[in-house]
């Protein structure tokens, strides 16, 4: 199967009633575990390099790592730039070999967001790469508040930009550590009624598991970004590995102990989106 674009995994999801996980990757250990989980579940997966991760590890390294894993995988793998904030950042990702870029202009005025997203989508499509855009700002737990997506603006955004996927703000919040956030299903339905593009939920970790599955299988939401939930699983496994034998100092030996727990956590996420057995 190997390396594919975002459009190649989201269109089947839209047609067949499931969602694909966009997993936030921080390094080799978690990324490798995510692909292993996808192979065990026979599910497509989207590997994402977000802004925080890119501050720690150069973008070309993520590109090579994602492509290496994809080329040896038995399931479809997307190499995705998450929250690119400029044309240049998206251009660099495309040049380095990403198969999908997400431009986040959600803080900008509507016309500016549409114009910039349109230009980036055109650039991406000319290179055979998919583009995700965002309309309606998704806030952060303990930080900036969300600004909900207006359905009429979403319809205009989807039509003019030509994006392959559209991230929306419907009660979701980034970095939420519990699952107490409940999405506004009426707003989701209103957006879906005036668009036909696959919809994306950022901050998917904060969405109750039951609602994730219902929306994945019964709405136009075809991608849930999952970061915090899996980072928590990795952190817990790493802490346990360190505390199990305080005399250990070899980080390879310690990090190996995180693999199985992260694989299992990722498998639970994939099952909960209805995408298992789709490959």
Secondary structure, 3 states (H helix, E strand, C coil): CCEECHHHHHHHHHHHCCCEEEEECCCHHHHHHHHHHHHHHCCCEEEEECHHHHHHCCHHHHHHHHHHHHHCCCCCEEEEEEEECCHHHHHHHHHHCCCEEEECCCCCCHHHHHHHHHHHHHHHHHCCCEEEEEECCCCECCCCCCCCCCHHHHHHHHHHHCCCEEEECCCCCECCCCCCECCCHHHHHHHHHCCCCEEEECCHHHECHHHHHHHHHHCCEEEEEECHHHHHHHHHHHHHHHHHCCCCCCHHHHHHCCHHHHHHHHHHHHHCCCCCCCC
